[in-house]
Amino acid sequence: MSKIISNSSPIVGLSILGKLSLLKELFDEVFIPEAVYQEIVFGNTNAEYGKKELQEAVGRGDFTLYRVQNAELVRKLYGKLHEGELEVIIGAKELGLRFVLMDEIAARKLATQFLLRPIGVVGVLVLAKESGKIAEVKPYLEQLMEHGFHISQKLFRQVLTRLSEI
């Protein structure tokens, strides 16, 4: 296991599934940048997924809030990506992390340019199945898609084929 820092969409996605606890089970430490916490807990969104779950996880000490030290770099890069995505990438570099948890393609591309390894909510589910934390991935993928998460048919088939669920 290792340490990871997360953007908002995986937190929301895992909360929809009732599986936010998987992060604590799969990683030694989970960091949440302040901008991500603010977005989920205090953001102006109709969806409440993730709000209570994230507050509770931070309150229990399951997740660690992280304040990015190089806020100036976040400001300079802002516009290309959202503040939370930038804080994930910059926070990962500051903390010496290898993995970042994010789903958005543009953010994943920038993370890769910073020599980080992005993993998304689908990747977390794959790790959970491979480590015996969940029995199947398919029902969770279907539930995410029902809630508006974009998972391409190609990725859906690749994952289910790899995990022998097709």
C-alpha positions, 0 to 999 in steps of 0.5 A: 500500500502507499499514500495518495491524494484525491480530487473531488470526483472519486470522493463523490463517486465512491460516496455514491457507491457507499464505498468511500471507506475503500480508500482507507482500506487500500492506501496507508494515507489519503490526503485531501487538498483544502480546495477539494474539501471546500468544493465537496463540503461547502460547494454550491451543488445540488448533489450532497454525495460525498459531503457528509462522508468526507466530513466524517472521514476527516473527522475520524482521521481516516483522511488528512487535510492538506494545505498546498505550500506553493499556492502561487503556482496554483494561482499561475496554473489556474484556468487550465484546470480547477483549483482542486485538480491543481492542488492535487497535482502540486500537493502530490509533488510537495508530499513526494507522492507517486499516485494521484486520485482523479478522473478528469482527462485533462487533469490526468494528462497534466499529472502525468507530465508532472511524473505522477501516476493517476488512478480514477474511481474505476482503478480504485474499484479494480484494486478493491476487487483484486485485493478481495475487498469487493466481489464484483466491479460491474454493478458498481460501474453500472451504478456510477453510470446511472448517476452520470459518471462517464465511463466509456464502453471501451473502458467498461469492457476492458475492465470487465474482461481483465477481471473475468466479469464478462 
